């Protein structure tokens, strides 16, 4: 069934994003990322009180492949 789309305003689309307007069967982004962050790094909200006495982030990664995307191309 066709999609009926009204006004669309796109400010920006980054290199790892997908913008599709209309009918779609499958959307499969081809991008991966690994993020290391210490305690309390991704806390969001109003009036947060966070106490981290001592924090260390282990960034050692012994495996060669984490998220293989070669078959998605």
N, C-alpha and C positions, 0 to 999 in steps of 0.2 A: 504494500500500500504506500503510495507516495506521501512524503512528508510535506507539510505546508509550513514554511518558515517565514516569519515576519522580519522585522528589521534586526540586523546583526551588527554589533559594533565590536571589532577586535582591536584591542590596543597593542598587544604584542603576542607573539608565539615564539617560544624559545626553541633551541635546536633539539631538545628532547621531548617536545610536545606534539600533540596531534590535534588538528582542527578539522572537524568534519561536519558538514551541514547537509542534512538530507538522509536518505536511506543508507543503511550500512549493515553488513552481515557480521564482520569481525573487524575489530580494531586491535592491533598488536604493536605497541611501541617497541622500537629496537634501541634500547638504551638501558644501561645499568650504572649503578653508583654504589660505592661503599663509604660509609660515614663513620668516623670514630668520634666519640664525644664523651666527656667525663660526666660525673654525677651532677644533676641539675642543669644540664646544658639545654634541654629542650622543654623546660617548664614555661608555660604561658599562662596568662591570666592576670587578674587585678589583685593586688594586695598579697602577693606571695611572700612567705617567710620561709626561706630554705637555709638549712644549716648543714654544710658538708665539712666535717672536721678534717678529713684527709681523703683525697680522691686521686686515683691513678687509672689511666686508661691503657689497657693492653692492646697495642696495635700490631703485635706479631701475628702474622697469618701464614701458616705453613703450607696450606693447600694451594695448588697452582690455579685452579679454576673454581669460581664461586657461582656465577650466574652465566652460563653459556648461552649466547644469543646467535651463534653462527647459523643455526637452522631457521631462524626467523626472517632472514633476508629475502 
